[in-house]
Amino acid sequence: MIGAAFGLASALIWGAGDFSGGLASRRSPVYSVVLVSEILGLFLLTGLALLLAEPIPPPMDLLWSGAAGIAGTLGLLAFYRALAGGRMGVVAPVTGVVSAIVPVVFGANLEGMPAPQQVLGFGLAVVAVWLVSRGGDGAGMRGRDLSFSVLAGVGFGVFFVVIDHAIDSGILWPLVASRTASVAMLLIAVAAMGRRAEMAPRQLPLAALAGLLDAGGNAFYALAAQLGRLDVAAVLSSLYPATTVLLARFVLKEPISRRQWLGVSVALVAVVLIAS
């Protein structure tokens, strides 16, 4: 139950972070938003690791963490690009479906099949995310935005799987290694493109908030994966689109159809089954 609670907490926090980052990406370059958020998240996680005096894990765990960070950052770049170009209430759920499928497949192979009620919960979670992604006003997705959403889901799913290999001996330092690899990759990419990582001053608070929330979501997911099954933690964490959709509704006034409200309700049932 504790692991499930951490997984659900990561979904709530990640959803809010994605909303903040997606909103900032509408007025600033995506790579600038991600770079600022990753750097601030790195400072936060490093400070916590030092404050709590967590032991440094073995080098192999740090390497796994770095690989997870690169996969997650590639997913985040694609995700923010899709959020900037399309409706948040449609883009986020599609990404959530894909990001849930990847770790479920790996979890079944590595840890065996989960309990029957949890399998039912997994299915309902995917149905919930799909319902949330289907607006009632006929709004669809452009092919490019759909491609970015799928790529983001794959990146997040790979992050879920790979970071699970690195957190046996700790939580914070693996996440620090993950963020360090992310920041290094982004800096190299910006230098290679010959661009300056500039951002509109008004978007800095949103990017900073996205970084802090993303770091918090990562920490809660790592705790959920460490205390329970990989697939349970990943599926619960992949319910983050519900938070993004609700924020888009109340902040941006994006309409929510009856079908999407049904999806949120189905998601709550899925949470109960998965956590049982």
N, C-alpha and C positions, 0 to 999 in steps of 0.2 A: 504494500500500500504506500509506503514512503517513496519507493522508486516511482510509482505511478504518479504520486503527487508532484514529484520533481519534474517528471515529464510534462505534466499538464502546466506547471508553472513556466517551463521553458517555452511552451506554445503561446501562452499569454504574453510573455515578455518579447519573444521573437516577433509576434504579430505586430506589437506596438513599434518595435524597432524597424520592421520592414515598412510600416506606414510612414514613419519619420524619414527614412532614407529614400523611399520612393517619392515622397513629396519634395524633398530637397533636390532630387535628380531631375525634376521637371524644370528647374531654373538654373542648374549648374551641371557641368560635365559629370557623367556617371563615375569616371575613374577618380575625379577629385573628391566626390562625396565618399566613395568607398575608402580612398586613401586616408582622408581625415578621420573617418569613423574607425578604421582599423588601428591607426596610430593611438587614438585616445583609448580604445579598448586595450591595446597593448600596455599602455601606462597603468591602467586600472588593474589589470590582471597581475602585472609585475609587482605593483605595490602591495596587492593582497598576498601574493606568494611570499614576499619578503616579510610582511607584517606577521603572517601566520607561521613563518619559519618552516614551510613545507620542505621536506627533503627533495633534492634534485633527483629525478628518476634516471635510470640507465640510458646511455646514448641511443640505443635502438628505439626506446620509447619516444625519445625526442625526435628521431628521424621519422617515425610513424606520424607523430604530431605535425611535423612540417609538411608531410605529404597531405595530411588531412586539411591543413590550413590552405594549401594551394588549391585543392579541389573545392573547398568551401568558398574561397574568394572568387574563383572563376564562376561558381554558381551565383554568387552575390552580384557580380558585375552583370551577368545575363539577367538576373532577376530585376535589378534596379533599372536596367535598360527597358525591360518589358513593362515595368510599372510606370516609367516615364512616358511611354508611348501609348499605353492602353489603360483600360479601366482597372483600378486596383481590385474591385470586387470580382473581376473575372480572371485576371492574371494570377493572383495569389492562390486560389484554389487549384488551378491546373498544376501549378508548381508543387503544391502540397501533395496531390495524388502521386505524382512521379517520385517525389522524395520519399514517400512512404513505401512504395513498391520495392525499391532497391534493397533497403535493410531487411524487409520481411523475407525476401528470397534468401539473402545471406543468413539471416537468423534461423530459418528453417533448416538450412544445411549444416550450420555450425552447432546449434543448440537443440536440434530436434523440434518436432511439431509442438506448438503451445497447446494449452487446454482448449477443449471445444468451444467454450463460451468466449475465450479470447479470440479464436479464429473468427467466430461470428462478429465479435467486436471489430476486428480488423476490416472485415467486409463492410460493416455498417459505416466505419470511418471513411472508407474510400467512397461509398455511396454518398455520405454526408458532404464530403469535399466536392464531389461532382455536382450535387444539388446546389451547393452554394455558388458554384461557378456558372450555373445556368441562369442568367438573368431572365426575367419575365417580359422584358420589353423588346426581345428579339436582338439584343445587342450581342454581337459575336466578337471574334478576335481576328485581327489581320494575321496572315500567314507568318509574317516576320515576328510579331509579338508572340504567337504560339510557339515558334521555334525557340525563341529566347526563354519562354516559360519552361519548355521541356528541358532545355540545356541547364537551366537553373535547378530544376528538380533533380537531374542526374548529379550535378555538382553537390547539392545538399545531401543526397542519398549516399554518395561516396564518402562525404565527410562523416556522416553518421556511422558508417561501417568502419572506416579507417581509424577514427579517433577512439573507437572502442578497444582497439589493440594497444592503445598507448596509456590508458588510465588505470592500469592495475596497481601501479605504485604511487599514484598521486593524481590530482585534478588540476591544480593551478599551473604548475610548471609545464605540463604538456600543452595547456592552452596558451601559455606564453610562447612556447616554441611554435605552435600553430600560427599565432599572430605575427611572430617574427618572420616566418617564411612568407606570410601573406604580404606584409609590408615590403619586404625585400623584392618580391616578385612585382608588386605594383610600382615601386620606384624604378626598377629596371625597365618595365614596360613604358612608363612615362618618359624616361630618358631616351629609350629607343625610338619613340614617336616624335621626339623633339618638341614636346609640349611642356607648358608650365602648368602645374597643378593649382590652378586658380579657382576660386569659388566666390560667388556673390556673398558679401558680408552678411546679408540677412539670412542666408541658408546655413551659416556656420552652426548656430544653435541646434538646428534640425539634424545636421550631420553628426554633431557631437552627441546628441541624444541617441541617435541610431547606433553609434559606436558603443555607448555605455549599455544600452539595452541588448545589443547583440552579444556583447561579452557576458552579460548576466544570463542570457538564454543559453549560451554555450556551457556555462558553468552548471546550470541546472540540468541540461541534457547529459553532461558528463556524469553527474551524480546519479541521474536516473539509470544510465547505462551500466554504471558500476554496481549499483545496488540491485538491479533486476536484469531481465532479458533485453537483448539488443532490440528485437523487433517490437516489444512493448514500449520501450522508451522512444523509439523512432516514430512509431505510429501516433502515440500521444503527442509528441513534439510536432508532428506534421499537421496537427489541427490548428496551427497558428493562423491559417487563412481566415478563420472565423473572427479573430481579433481584428485583422486588417480590414475585413469587410464591414464590421460594425463601426470601426473608426472612420472608414470612408463614408459610411452612411451618415454619421452624426457630425463629422467635421466638414466633409466635402459635399454633403447632401446627395451622395449617390443613392439612387433608389434601391431598395431591397424588396424583391418580389416575395410572394407567398412561398414559392418553391425554395428560395434561399432561406427563409425563416424555417421551413421544414428541414432543410439541411442542417441548420444550427441545432434543432431539436434532436435529429438523428445523431449528431455528433455527441450530444450529452449522453444518449443511451449507449453509444459506442464506448465512451469513457468509463461508464459503470461496468460494462462487460469486460473490458480490457483490464481494469483494475481489480476485478474479482478473483 
